Amino acid sequence: ELNEIFLRKAKEYKGPVVAQPFVEEISEGEVRSLYFKGKELGTILKVPQEGEFLANIAQGLEDCLYMGNIDALRDWGHAKDYVRMQWMMLQQETPEDFVIATGEQHSVRDFVNAAATELSMTISWRGKGVDEVGSVGGKSIVKVDPRYFRPTEVETLLGDASKARKKLGWTPKISFEELVTEMVREDLKSAERDELVKREGYKAMDYHE
């Protein structure tokens, strides 16, 4: 079932690069990582990008973040934790299959709220479905746009890493809140740089052109 999800995702993003965070094969053992992230991952691999857009909004570089399904549930974990687990797998004499996951779910909306909090913004939500809007100080900064609904959307992803915990003693050390904080702080540095570049009359790189 997981492999079917990964294949659908790879087709959806139209490239093998984005499939790499989802499935990594090591020897005869297989690591199945559900959405790993870290500040060093490039823009194309860093999913989601809500923090980046909110940081741009905070710096006046963007007006609004347009989202698809903000109720989708994900099992987000940090790349450092997952690579540590991969290293632990390689120390085993006999290759085995392990699931790497936090076992903790958060919605896309949770991620947006956490990212906004790190930027000293509190989002107020109103409306339902495609009419839902997130506002800060009366200004709409998050809107749902049907164009971003994925045809192969997976509503919920949750991994069970109990075997890894039991056999290898692995548990994630970095919490969801810490992960979001780290990502948003890096995004804010980029946004502050781009704001300075534009303020001085130069063209900033648009990574989404």
C-alpha positions as CSV (number, residue, x, y, z in Angstrom):
1,E,0.0,0.0,0.0
2,L,2.8,2.4,0.9
3,N,4.6,1.7,-2.4
4,E,1.4,2.5,-4.3
5,I,1.2,5.8,-2.4
6,F,4.9,6.6,-3.2
7,L,4.4,5.8,-6.9
8,R,1.3,8.0,-7.1
9,K,3.2,10.8,-5.5
10,A,6.2,10.4,-7.8
11,K,3.8,10.7,-10.8
12,E,2.1,13.7,-9.2
13,Y,5.3,15.6,-8.9
14,K,6.5,14.4,-12.3
15,G,10.0,13.5,-11.3
16,P,12.1,10.8,-9.5
17,V,13.8,13.4,-7.3
18,V,10.8,14.1,-5.2
19,A,10.2,10.4,-4.7
20,Q,13.6,10.0,-2.9
21,P,12.4,11.3,0.5
22,F,9.6,8.7,0.5
23,V,11.5,5.5,-0.3
24,E,15.2,4.8,0.3
25,E,16.5,1.3,-0.3
26,I,19.6,0.2,1.7
27,S,21.0,-3.2,0.9
28,E,18.2,-5.8,1.2
29,G,16.5,-3.7,3.9
30,E,14.0,-1.0,3.0
31,V,13.5,2.3,4.7
32,R,10.0,3.9,4.2
33,S,10.2,7.5,5.4
34,L,7.0,9.5,5.6
35,Y,7.8,13.1,4.8
36,F,11.2,13.8,6.2
37,K,12.3,17.4,6.4
38,G,15.2,19.6,7.5
39,K,16.5,23.1,6.9
40,E,19.2,21.9,4.5
41,L,16.8,20.2,2.1
42,G,16.4,22.2,-1.1
43,T,13.1,24.0,-2.0
44,I,12.0,21.2,-4.3
45,L,12.4,18.6,-1.5
46,K,11.3,20.6,1.4
47,V,7.7,19.7,1.8
48,P,5.7,21.6,2.8
49,Q,6.6,25.2,1.9
50,E,4.1,27.0,4.0
51,G,6.7,28.4,6.3
52,E,8.6,29.9,3.3
53,F,5.5,31.7,2.0
54,L,4.5,32.9,5.5
55,A,8.0,34.3,6.0
56,N,7.7,36.1,2.7
57,I,4.4,37.5,3.8
58,A,5.9,38.7,7.0
59,Q,8.6,40.5,5.0
60,G,6.1,42.0,2.6
61,L,7.3,39.9,-0.3
62,E,4.0,38.0,-0.8
63,D,0.4,38.9,-0.1
64,C,-1.3,35.5,0.4
65,L,-0.6,31.8,0.7
66,Y,-2.9,29.7,-1.5
67,M,-3.4,26.2,-0.2
68,G,-5.1,22.9,-1.3
69,N,-6.3,20.4,1.3
70,I,-5.4,21.9,4.6
71,D,-7.1,19.1,6.5
72,A,-4.8,16.4,5.2
73,L,-2.9,14.6,8.0
74,R,0.8,13.9,7.8
75,D,3.4,12.1,9.8
76,W,6.3,14.7,9.6
77,G,9.7,13.9,11.0
78,H,13.2,15.5,10.9
79,A,15.9,14.4,8.4
80,K,18.4,14.1,11.2
81,D,16.3,11.6,13.1
82,Y,15.7,9.6,9.9
83,V,19.3,9.5,8.8
84,R,20.3,8.4,12.3
85,M,17.9,5.6,12.0
86,Q,19.3,4.7,8.6
87,W,22.8,4.5,10.1
88,M,21.5,2.2,12.9
89,M,20.0,-0.1,10.2
90,L,23.4,-0.3,8.5
91,Q,24.9,-1.6,11.7
92,Q,22.8,-4.7,11.7
93,E,24.3,-8.0,10.6
94,T,21.2,-9.1,8.8
95,P,19.2,-6.6,6.6
96,E,15.6,-6.1,7.6
97,D,12.7,-3.9,6.7
98,F,12.0,-1.0,9.0
99,V,9.5,1.8,8.9
100,I,10.8,5.2,9.9
101,A,8.1,7.5,11.2
102,T,7.2,9.6,14.3
103,G,3.9,7.9,14.8
104,E,2.4,11.4,15.3
105,Q,0.0,13.1,13.0
106,H,-0.5,16.8,12.3
107,S,-2.7,18.5,9.7
108,V,-1.4,20.9,7.1
109,R,-3.4,23.5,9.0
110,D,-1.4,22.6,12.1
111,F,1.8,23.3,10.2
112,V,0.5,26.6,9.0
113,N,-0.5,27.7,12.5
114,A,2.8,26.6,14.0
115,A,4.8,28.4,11.3
116,A,2.7,31.5,11.8
117,T,3.3,31.4,15.6
118,E,7.0,31.3,15.0
119,L,6.7,34.5,12.9
120,S,4.7,36.1,15.8
121,M,1.4,35.8,13.8
122,T,-1.8,34.3,15.1
123,I,-4.1,33.1,12.3
124,S,-7.9,33.4,12.7
125,W,-9.8,30.9,10.5
126,R,-13.3,31.5,9.1
127,G,-15.4,29.7,6.5
128,K,-15.4,26.0,5.4
129,G,-14.0,24.0,2.5
130,V,-13.0,26.1,-0.5
131,D,-14.3,29.2,1.3
132,E,-12.0,28.9,4.3
133,V,-9.7,31.8,4.9
134,G,-7.0,32.5,7.4
135,S,-6.5,36.1,8.5
136,V,-4.1,38.1,10.7
137,G,-5.2,41.5,11.9
138,G,-8.2,41.4,9.5
139,K,-6.0,40.8,6.5
140,S,-6.5,37.5,4.6
141,I,-3.1,35.8,4.2
142,V,-4.2,32.2,3.7
143,K,-6.8,31.0,1.2
144,V,-7.9,27.6,-0.1
145,D,-7.7,27.3,-3.8
146,P,-9.3,24.3,-5.6
147,R,-6.5,24.4,-8.2
148,Y,-4.1,23.0,-5.5
149,F,-6.3,20.0,-4.7
150,R,-4.3,17.0,-5.7
151,P,-6.0,14.4,-7.8
152,T,-4.1,11.6,-6.0
153,E,-4.4,13.2,-2.5
154,V,-3.8,10.9,0.4
155,E,-5.9,12.1,3.2
156,T,-3.9,10.6,6.0
157,L,-0.4,9.2,6.4
158,L,0.8,7.7,9.7
159,G,3.8,5.4,10.1
160,D,4.3,2.7,12.7
161,A,8.0,2.6,13.8
162,S,7.4,0.2,16.7
163,K,9.8,-2.4,15.3
164,A,12.5,0.2,15.0
165,R,11.9,1.3,18.6
166,K,11.8,-2.3,19.9
167,K,14.7,-3.8,18.0
168,L,17.0,-0.8,17.5
169,G,16.0,1.5,20.3
170,W,15.4,4.3,17.9
171,T,13.0,7.1,18.7
172,P,12.8,10.6,17.1
173,K,14.4,13.3,19.2
174,I,13.2,16.3,17.3
175,S,9.6,17.3,17.9
176,F,7.1,18.6,15.4
177,E,7.3,22.1,17.0
178,E,11.1,22.1,16.9
179,L,11.0,20.9,13.3
180,V,8.7,23.8,12.3
181,T,10.7,26.3,14.3
182,E,14.0,25.3,12.6
183,M,12.5,25.4,9.1
184,V,10.7,28.7,9.5
185,R,13.8,30.4,11.0
186,E,15.8,29.4,7.9
187,D,12.9,30.5,5.7
188,L,12.9,33.9,7.5
189,K,16.6,34.4,6.9
190,S,16.0,33.9,3.1
191,A,13.0,36.2,3.2
192,E,14.9,38.9,5.0
193,R,17.8,38.6,2.5
194,D,15.3,38.9,-0.4
195,E,13.6,41.9,1.1
196,L,16.9,43.7,1.5
197,V,17.9,42.9,-2.1
198,K,14.6,44.3,-3.4
199,R,14.7,47.3,-1.1
200,E,18.1,48.2,-2.5
201,G,16.7,48.1,-6.1
202,Y,17.9,44.7,-7.2
203,K,16.0,41.7,-8.4
204,A,15.7,38.9,-5.9
205,M,15.6,35.3,-7.1
206,D,12.1,33.9,-7.4
207,Y,12.5,30.2,-6.6
208,H,9.0,29.4,-7.9
209,E,9.3,30.9,-11.4
